């Protein structure tokens, strides 16, 4: 028998094992993305973000940019597919999958960039900055951006949260990602040291600092977080009227939602009169609590006015209002004596929810698609700060809470308290409401303000400036929350600096990427000589 014939049966298993081994990085990339998703609310497993990024670093470091592109895309799919599943609750899986497929491209590009900078000294710093640069782009394009899934929004229960007060969501996210990459580098150097008995001191120093600096920085930043009432207090009431679940046509549904919020306010007024609950200074209704335009419908006007008079306090009413032929998602300040006195029009409106991009193109492809949004909402142009019984309340309507600029503008315009009126009823009992609630907790710490979250169907909540929830409702129940909360006017470093920390991190990312590309070009030229 020929010797080659004896070896042939063993070659096939070895070849199969080699092919399977090549799939390991792809599997680890996807599973690391899933691990990152698990670190997000409603779970409180914030620390899982660290091993998620450590594993992501393992699959990327030292590979080609093309491999980084593919592995980054798999990481993005593993993270965003389960995180954004709520986007398909009402309309089916098509829009959900399309959104994830598009958003994962940004993660893929970041993955390609990380493979390039992973060959540089102090690579965890460049790589973490690249991730934040990717988030910065994703928060702006396409269609004015979609920041959902920022790493900062998964850290409401974590030790890194105080970093939000230092430099907002970019600095908080950078600290988490840097720590994850630093953990990988420590493990890599330990294993390498055991094998070679040599450890590069500079690399070890960078790895240790990558872990230590975010943790120490977060501990030091706790001094920026305070619940002290700098401008006195106000007693707020958050109204959750609930929504009918099914069985009503469109106009009847809208009328029922308004009726529910009026009834819950009247119920609260009865409790106040009986001495069971403190009388509120401020009453906050959710977004879409009156989709019946009270300026055009006399009955809606009368009902809201009656509720305001019964509770004896100004109400911020979430309405849908048509003015000069344009539709607005509006908050209306309703005084118990004067009636409607001020308005705030939502500025960051939601694509495919409140307006339809490329309407003519979509209609040409399929006329039914344009029925998703029959009439586009118009954008507001000014910040919304209502003065309600002496307290300055900044309005951030639902989707706007995901955007750094939309929240900061209210604080710099004088808001002593932030309210995030929302309507999550469309998304049923999905994780969406918990993800958005976590955003509001991060915003509370970022700007050191009490944040209230009135929601049509839950979860409504009152959040202290340190990010802790003091009261919250269940889902799909009628309820109200009443609490005396601090009013604050001082500004955190994050409020003062605004976009500057994000710009700085983007410049760091660009510098690292430029260095890596330049070094690669020089190596290729040297090889050609």
N, C-alpha and C positions, 0 to 999 in steps of 0.2 A: 504493500500500500504506500502511495506517495505521501511524503511528510506534510505537504500542503493540504491534502485531504483530511488528515488527522486534526488540523487546526481549524478547518472550515466551520464545524458545528459550534465552536466557541465564539466565532467572530460575530455571528448574528446577535446574540444577547448583549455583547459589548457595544455593538452599534446602536441597539435599541436604548441601552442605558445612557449612551452619549447624547442621543436625541432627547431623551427625557430630561437629562441634566440641563440642556439648553433651554428647556421650558421653565426651569426653576425661577430665574429672575422675573419672567413675565408673571408667573403665579404669585410671587412675593410682592411684586408691584401692585397687582390688583387687590390682593388681600390686605396690604398695608393701607390702601385707600379705604377699604371696608373698616379697618381698625380705626382710622381717623374719623369716619362717620360715627362709629360707636361712641367716640369721645364726646359727641354733641348731645344737647338736650333732646328729649326729656331725661336722658341718663345723666348722671353726675360723675361720669368716668373721664373727666377732663384730662387726667394724666396719661390716658392712652394715646394722646396726640404725640407724646414724646417717643415711645417705641415705634409709632407709625412713621414718623420722620426719620428715625434711626434706620429702620428697615428700608425706607425709600432711598436713603443715602447709600446703603449697602448695594442696592441694585444699580445705582447710577455711577458711583465713583469709579473713575478710570475707564469708562466705556466711551464709545464714539457718540457724536452728537445725534447720529441717526438712531442709534439704539436708545439714547435718552429720549428722543422724540416719541418712540413707540412705548417705552416703559412709562414715561410721564402720562401718556394718553390712557394707559391701563390704570394707572394710579388715580387719574381724574375720574374715570368711569367707576372704579370701585368706591370712590368717595361720593360722587355726585348722584349716581343712579339711585341709591337708597335715600340720600339726603333730600332729594327734590321730588320724591315719588308723589307728594301731595299735590304737585302741579297738574296731575292727571286725574284727581279725584272727581272733578265735575265733568271734564271734557274727554276723558279717555286717555290711553297711553301715548297717542301720537305726539301731542305737544310736549309731554314730559320727556320722551325719548329724544325728540328734536332739540329741546333745550339742553339736555345733558350732552348730546353729541357735539353741539356747538361750544358749550362752556368748557368741555374737557380739552378742546384745542389749546386754550390758554395754558392749562396745566402741562400739556405736551411740550409747548414751547419753553416753559420754565424748566422742564426736565432736560431738554436739549441744552439749555444754558448752564444748568448745574453740572452736566458732564464736562463742559468746557472749563468751568472755574474749579472743578474738583482737583485739578492738577496744580493749582496755585498754592503758595503758602497761605495759611490762615483761611483755607477754603470754606469752612463753615460760615464765616462772616459773609463772604461773597454770595454763597448759596442761599442763605437765609434772606439776604437783601433781594436776591432775584425772585424768591417766592413772593415777597411783599410787592415788588414791581409788577409781577403777574396779577396780583390782587388789585393793584391800582388801575391797571389797564382794564381788567374785567369789570371794575366798578364804573367804567365810563363808556365802553363800547361793547356791542352795538346797541342802538336804541337807548342811549343815555345810561347804559350799564346795568349790571345785575350783580351786586356785591354779596348776595346770599352765599353762605359758606365761607366767609372770611374766618380765618383761624381764631381771631379775637372773639367771635360770637359763640365759640364752643367753650369759653373759659370763664363763664359767669360764676362758677363754683370753685375756681382754681386759685392756687397761690399766686399766680401771675397777674390776677385781675387789677391790682393797684397800678400796674404799668399803664393802664388806660388813662389815668390822670396825668401821666408824664407826657405822653405823646399820642394819645388816642389809639384807635384800633391798629394803625400801622406799627407802632412801637410794641403794643401788647402782642400782636401776631409775630413780629420779628423775634421777640424774646422767647416765645414758645418754640418756633422753628429752629432758632439758633441752639437752644438747649437740646432739642432732639438730635440735630446734626452733631453737636458736641458729644452727646452720649455715644453715638456710633463711633466717633473718632477715638474716644477713650478705649472702647472695647477693641477697636482695630489695633491701636498701639500696644495694648496689653498683650494681645495674641501675637503680634509681631515681635514684641520684646521677648516673649517666652521662646520663640523660634530662633531668633538671631542673637539674643542676649544684648541687643543694642536698641535704645530708644532715643529718637531725636528730641532733644530738650525743648527746642522751639515749638515743635509740633505738639508735644505734651502740654506745654504751657498754654498754647492756643486752645487745645481741647478742654483743659480744665477751666479756663476762663469762659469758654463758650457755655459751660454749664453753670458756673458760679455767678457770673455777672448778671444774667437775667433773674436768678433767684434772689441774690443780694439786693439788686435793684428793686425788685417787687416788695421785699421786706421794708426797704428804706422808704418806698413810695407810700406806704400805709399812712404816713404822717400827712399826706395830701388829702386823705379821705376823712371827712368829718360830717357828723349829723347835727352839728351845732346850729341853732336857729339864729342866723345873723340879722335877719330882718323880721323877727317875730315869728308867729305861726299862723296857720290858717286851717280851718276844719274843712276837709274836702269830702264830698260824697261822689262815689263812682257808681253809676247806674248800669246794670246789665238787664235789659228787658227780656232777652231771649227772642227766638224767632219760631214761627210755625214750621214744622218739619216738612209737610207735604200737603197736597190736596187743595191748594188755593191757586187761582190764576194770578198773573203777574201783578195787576193793580191791587187785588185783594191782599196779596202777600205784603206789598209795600205798606198798605194801610194798617195791616195787622201788626207789623213791626213797630210802627209809630204808636199804635194803641198800647202795645206791650210796654214801651218805655214811658209813656204817660202814666199808665197804671202803676208801674213800679215806683215812679216818682211820687205819686199820690199815696201809695202804701208807706213810703218812707216818711212823707209829711205827717201821716197819721201816727207813726211811731214817735216822731219828734214831738207832736202835740201831746201824746200820752206820757212824755218824759222818759221813754225807753231808749232813745238815741239822742246824742247831742245834735243841736241844730247846725247844719252845715253853712259855711260862708260861701262855698263854691260847689256847684253841681256840674258833673261832667258826663255827658252822654257819648255813646260811641259814634264812629263813622257809620253812615247810612241808617242812623236811627230814625231819620225822617226822609226817606226817598220820595215822599210826597212833598213837592215844593210848597213851603208855607207862604211864600210870597204870591203864589198863584192859586192856592187852594185855601179858601176861607175857613173850612173846617179844621184843616191842619194847623192854621194860624191860631184858631181859637183853642184847640186842644193843648198846644205847646204853651200858650199864654196862661191857660188855667193851671198847668203843672207848675210853671214858674211862680205864679201867685200863691199856690198852695204851699210850696216849699219855702217861699219867702227869700229866695236867693237867686242870683244869676245862674243861668244854665248855658253851657256850651253845647249846642245841638249840631249833630252831624247830618247835613242835608244834601240833597241833589237839587241844584238850582239852575234854572235856565234864565240867562240874561243876555239881551241883545242877540238872540239867536244862538248863543253859545252855552254849552253845558259845563257846570263846575261841580267838583266835589268840594263842598264848602262846610266850614265850621261857622256857626252863627251864634254870636253872643246875644242871649235873650235875657233882658232885664225884667224883673217882676213888675216894675212900674212903667218903664218906657217901651217895653217890647224889644224887637231886634235893633241893636245899636252898632254892631261891628261885625265884620266877616273876615274869614281867612280862606283863601282858595288854595287847594292842594297844588304844590308846584311840581313835585316828582311823581307824575302819573305813570301808571303801570302799562307797559306795552302788552297788547293782546288781551288786556283786562279792562283798561279805561280808554285806550285808543288803539287803532289798528295800523301798524306801520305797513307801507307798501299796499295800501288798500286796493288800488286799481289792478296791481299785478296779481294779488291773491284772488280778486274777483274774476279776473280773466282765466285763472286756472280752475277755480271752483267757486261758483256764486254763493254756495252755502257757507263758505268760510267767512264771508263778510258779515254774516248774521251773528258772529261771536260778539261783535261790538257794532251795533246799528248806528250809533252816533258817537263820534270821538269827544272825549272831555277836553276842555281847554286847560292850559296851565295857568296857575297863579304866578304873580311876579314879585310879591313882597312877603317878608317874614310875617308870621302871625303870632302876636303877643296880645292877649286880652287882659285888660285890667278888670278884675272881678273882686269887688269888695276890698279894694286896696292891694290885692295880690296880683302880681304879673305872671300870667300863665302862658307859657310857650306851647304852641300847637304843632305837633309833628304827626301827620296823618298816616297811619298804618305803614305802607310800603316805604315811606320817607325815612322811617327809623333805621333802615339799612344803610343810609347815605350819610357820611360824616358831615358834609357841608349843610345838609338840611337841618340837622339837630343843632349844630354849632351856631348857625345863624340866629336861632331863637334866643340862645343864651347871650350872644353878643348884642342882641337887640333889647336885652334887659330882663329876660325871663328869670323869675326866682323859683319857678317850679315848671316841670315839663309834663305835658299830657300827650299820650300816644293813643288817640281814639282809633279803633280798628274794627273791621268787620271780617271775621274769620269763618263765618257760618258756611260759606261755600265749600270750605275744605273739611267739613265734618269733624271727626275726632282725630284727624291726622296729627303728625308731629309739628305741623306748621305753626300752630299757635304757641307751642313751647319754644320753638326756635326763635320766634319773634319776641316772646317774653324775655328770653335770654339777651337779645339785642338791647332791650330797654334797660335791663340790669347793668349791662356794660356802659350804656349811655349815662346812667345815674352816676357811676364812678368817674367816668370820663370828664363830666362837667360838674361833679359834686352838687347834684340837684336831686330832690325828691322827684320820682317819676310815677305818674299814675297811668294805668292802662285800662280804659273803659272799652269793653268789647261787647258786641251784640249778643254773642252766644257763649263766651268764655274762651280762655281763662282771663277774667279781669283781675287786676292786682294793684296794690299800692307798694311802691319800692322806695326804700330809704336811700340817701345819697351814698351809702356804703355798698349798695347793690343787693341788700337783703330784702326779701319779700316779707312784709309784716301782715298783710291780709291778701287773700285771693278767693275767688269763687270757683265753683265747679263748672263743668261744661253743659250747655243746653239746659240751664236753669235760670229762672228770674231771681235776681238778687241785687243787693246794694252793699257797698262798703263805705263806712264813715270813719274818718280818723283825723286827728290833729297832727299836722306835719310841719316840719321846719321850712322856712323860706330863706334862701341863700342868694347872695349877690357876688361873692368873691369868685374869681376866675382861676381855674387850675392851669398849670403850664400847658396842658393839652388844649384848653380853650384859647389861651393867648397865642400859642404857636400855630394853631390851625393846620394848614396843609404843609407847613415847613418840614416836619419830621418825615412825612411821606416823600417829599421831594428829595430830601437828603438821602433816604434809603434807595430811592430810584437812581440817584447819581452814584451811590456806592455800587449798586448792581451794574450800572452801565460801565463804571470804571473797571470792575472785576472782569466783565465780559470782554471789554476792549483789551485788557491786559492779556487775557487768555487767548484771544484771537491773534493778537500780535506775537505772542510767544509761539503759537502754533505755526504761524507763517515763517518765523525765523528758524524754527526747527526743520521745516520742509526745505527752506533754502540751503541750510547747512547740509542737509542730506543730499541735495543735488550737486553740491560742490565736489 
